[in-house]
């Protein structure tokens, strides 16, 4: 039986680096916010019990909310990074 490596297409792509800079960008835009969604987002990322999302799942699950945030902040660079993540990694 042949096992398919679903991450094979990531060869040569620095997903961890791309994800890290996107998480940092989101943190910068939401720091000090009392928005319950972003509290939930970071709770899922940092969970030590229950469901914890890895960065790929977390970012790909909430693309629309991330896009809304970046658009609201006028963050063209962040939007370009999000487009790159969507194209190469999701």
N, C-alpha and C positions, 0 to 999 in steps of 0.2 A: 504494500500500500504506500502510495506517494503522499507525503505530507506537504501541504502548501504553506510557505512562509509568507504570512500576510504583510510583513514588513519589508519584504524583498525590494519593493519599489522605493524604499527610503534610502537605499544604498547611495552614498554620496551626498545625502541631504542632512544638514545639521539640524534635525528636528529639535533636539534638546536645547540647542542655542536659540533657535527661533521661538520655541515655547517659553523659554526663560525670559527673553526680552519682552515678549507679549505680556507675561504675568507681571513683570516689573512695571510695564506701562499701565496696566490695569490698576495695580497697586497705587501708582503715582496719581492716577485720576480719581481714585476712590478713597484715598487716605482721608480720614476724618469724616467720612460720609456716614450717615446713619441709615442709609438705604438698606432695607432688609434683604433685597436680592443679593447685593454684593457681600453682605455678612454671610449669607448662605453659601455663596460661591467659595469664599475663602474657608468657611467651615468644612465644606466637602473636600477641599484640597488638603487641609491640615488635619483631617480627622485621624484620631488614634483608635477609635472604636467605631463600629458600624461601617457604613459605606464610605470609602475613600476613593476619590477619583484621581487617576493619574492625569498628567497635564494634557495628554492627547484627548482623552475622553472628556475632560472638563472643558477644554477650549472648543472642541468640535461640537459639544452638546449645547453650548451657549453662544454660538456665533452671532445670532441676531442681537442678543443683549449686548455683546461686546461691540458689535458694529454701531448700535445706538449710542453707546457710551462714547466711542471715538468720534462719531459724527457730532454729538452734542458738545464735545470739547474742541471741535475743529482740528482734530489730530490727523492730518493727512499722512504723516509718516506711519502712525499706528495703523491706519486703514490700509496702507500699502503692505505693511507686514501681515495684517490679517488676510488680505487677498493672497499673499504668497503662501501662508499656512494652508488656506483653503485649497489652493491649486496643487500644492506639493504633498500635503500631509493628511488631508481629511477625505 
